[in-house]
Amino acid sequence: MILVNNPGSWKTTYGPLKHASWHGWTFTDLVFPFFLWIVGVAMVLAFAKRVERGESRVVLLAACV
């Protein structure tokens, strides 16, 4: 983000580092945040079942890393 917001000279910026034009919010802008929320919910539910079965929280944390 430092390169995108402060490229030095705006005349010689590398194309892929330029900000995209703003066209407002669309439905597709919500897809990725919703996906991340669903992944978080699924992890909580899956880990809760594994903790109930007696698995160690340390082992579960190590599996995430």
Rosetta silent file (secondary structure, phi, psi, omega in degrees, C-alpha in Angstrom):
SEQUENCE: MILVNNPGSWKTTYGPLKHASWHGWTFTDLVFPFFLWIVGVAMVLAFAKRVERGESRVVLLAACV
SCORE:     score description
SCORE:     0.000 S_00000001
   1 L     0.000  -27.438  178.635    0.000    0.000    0.000 S_00000001
   2 H   -63.250  -42.650  178.981    2.932    2.334    0.536 S_00000001
   3 H   -67.893  -34.125 -178.749    3.856    2.020   -3.137 S_00000001
   4 H   -71.231  -43.011 -176.011    0.258    2.466   -4.248 S_00000001
   5 H   -84.431  -25.643 -177.777   -0.402    5.563   -2.167 S_00000001
   6 L  -136.287   71.659 -175.191    3.074    7.157   -2.460 S_00000001
   7 L   -77.763   -3.479 -175.663    4.743    6.023   -5.676 S_00000001
   8 L    97.112  -90.786  177.368    7.110    9.002   -5.847 S_00000001
   9 L  -104.680  123.628 -179.446    6.340   10.383   -9.305 S_00000001
  10 H   -70.973  -15.220 -178.963    2.759    9.890  -10.498 S_00000001
  11 H   -79.271  -24.050 -174.900    3.987   10.164  -14.102 S_00000001
  12 H  -118.840   32.476 -179.711    6.152    7.023  -13.908 S_00000001
  13 L   -77.758  148.311  176.668    4.049    4.644  -11.819 S_00000001
  14 L   -75.275  127.455 -173.236    3.875    0.966  -12.691 S_00000001
  15 H   -46.977  -50.905 -179.071    0.384    0.213  -14.056 S_00000001
  16 H   -64.644  -15.163  179.466   -0.580   -2.646  -11.714 S_00000001
  17 H   -91.399    1.500  178.237    0.271   -0.472   -8.694 S_00000001
  18 L   -82.019  147.845  175.871   -2.288    2.213   -9.596 S_00000001
  19 L   -65.666  145.518  175.132   -5.569    2.390   -7.733 S_00000001
  20 L   -73.588  153.435  176.504   -8.588    1.054   -9.587 S_00000001
  21 L   -66.015  146.210 -179.340  -11.256    3.537  -10.596 S_00000001
  22 L   -87.938  123.182  179.169  -14.085    3.914   -8.118 S_00000001
  23 L  -120.834   13.809 -178.625  -17.427    2.687   -9.460 S_00000001
  24 L    85.272  177.195  179.702  -19.301    2.380   -6.182 S_00000001
  25 L   -83.753  143.406  173.062  -20.311   -0.736   -4.311 S_00000001
  26 L  -130.633  171.158  178.274  -21.805   -3.732   -6.062 S_00000001
  27 H   -58.990  -36.459 -177.122  -23.080   -7.080   -4.863 S_00000001
  28 H   -66.190  -20.669  176.892  -19.826   -8.743   -5.907 S_00000001
  29 H   -69.607  -13.963 -178.966  -17.926   -6.583   -3.391 S_00000001
  30 H   -96.842  -10.129 -174.791  -19.663   -8.548   -0.625 S_00000001
  31 H   -64.320  -51.662 -176.909  -18.783  -12.047   -1.852 S_00000001
  32 H   -64.690  -46.108  176.617  -15.258  -12.296   -0.395 S_00000001
  33 H   -60.144  -37.954  177.789  -16.126  -10.836    3.059 S_00000001
  34 H   -64.807  -41.156  177.461  -19.119  -13.184    3.246 S_00000001
  35 H   -59.600  -44.987  179.097  -16.881  -16.119    2.316 S_00000001
  36 H   -62.872  -38.876  178.766  -14.439  -15.213    5.094 S_00000001
  37 H   -63.637  -44.140  179.267  -17.302  -14.956    7.592 S_00000001
  38 H   -63.397  -40.130  177.266  -18.610  -18.406    6.589 S_00000001
  39 H   -61.326  -42.642  178.481  -15.107  -19.908    6.937 S_00000001
  40 H   -62.508  -42.803  177.949  -14.859  -18.436   10.440 S_00000001
  41 H   -63.522  -43.902 -179.539  -18.243  -19.879   11.442 S_00000001
  42 H   -63.167  -38.741  179.005  -17.312  -23.279   10.024 S_00000001
  43 H   -65.374  -42.639  179.007  -14.021  -23.306   11.939 S_00000001
  44 H   -60.754  -45.704 -179.141  -15.741  -22.494   15.231 S_00000001
  45 H   -66.144  -41.974 -179.118  -18.273  -25.281   14.736 S_00000001
  46 H   -67.287  -42.885 -179.982  -15.667  -27.821   13.629 S_00000001
  47 H   -67.876  -34.785  178.657  -13.276  -27.011   16.469 S_00000001
  48 H   -61.299  -42.279  178.734  -16.084  -27.158   19.043 S_00000001
  49 H   -64.935  -38.931 -179.033  -16.876  -30.732   17.989 S_00000001
  50 H   -70.076  -35.123  177.187  -13.212  -31.711   18.156 S_00000001
  51 H   -67.919  -38.468  177.426  -12.808  -30.189   21.639 S_00000001
  52 H   -62.015  -33.344  178.383  -15.911  -32.104   22.776 S_00000001
  53 L   -75.210   -7.178  175.699  -14.233  -35.312   21.554 S_00000001
  54 L   102.579    7.198  178.672  -11.326  -34.530   23.863 S_00000001
  55 L   -72.933  147.147 -177.860   -8.737  -33.162   21.461 S_00000001
  56 L   -73.833  141.175  176.734   -6.302  -30.662   22.904 S_00000001
  57 H   -64.664  -31.313  178.816   -6.725  -26.993   22.038 S_00000001
  58 H   -65.882  -41.337  178.689   -2.947  -26.793   21.551 S_00000001
  59 H   -65.230  -40.191  179.055   -3.074  -29.535   18.909 S_00000001
  60 H   -65.755  -40.218  177.816   -5.943  -27.751   17.147 S_00000001
  61 H   -64.834  -39.885  179.211   -4.048  -24.464   17.190 S_00000001
  62 H   -65.853  -31.661  179.180   -0.955  -26.152   15.770 S_00000001
  63 H   -69.031  -26.630  179.743   -3.091  -27.615   12.960 S_00000001
  64 H   -76.633  -26.864 -175.601   -4.120  -24.077   11.934 S_00000001
  65 L   -88.152    0.000    0.000   -0.566  -22.863   11.604 S_00000001
